[in-house]
């Protein structure tokens, strides 16, 4: 049987794509290529051998995606794999980007949440070294 083998892309709507692109580049280090997107290669995994992509569904009334902005709840949330969660959160805090005070440490790694300027809640994940 033919089947899906992975996540091929993540696409977001934005009221101001140029401004939001600049925010992601400046604060999360996501730099666009000439084609207008970013390609994350599995060879970039940090720490090595921790690469994975999870796909999951949540109930329509989940609170996991946060409260939304201007009364609009987001229908998707992106989990960004990071190399040093503590350092990234410190960098973001130093420039006034707040994070959810809740943190989660699990057998899968460490998790934290921030919100981009358009109100999208983002999950940051630092995998545990194997």
Secondary structure by P-SEA (a helix, b strand, c coil): ccccccccbbbbbbccaaaaaaaaaacccccccccccccccccccccccccccccccccccccccccccccccccbbbbbbbccaaaaaaaaaaaccccccbbbbcccbbbbbbbcccbbbbbbbbbccc
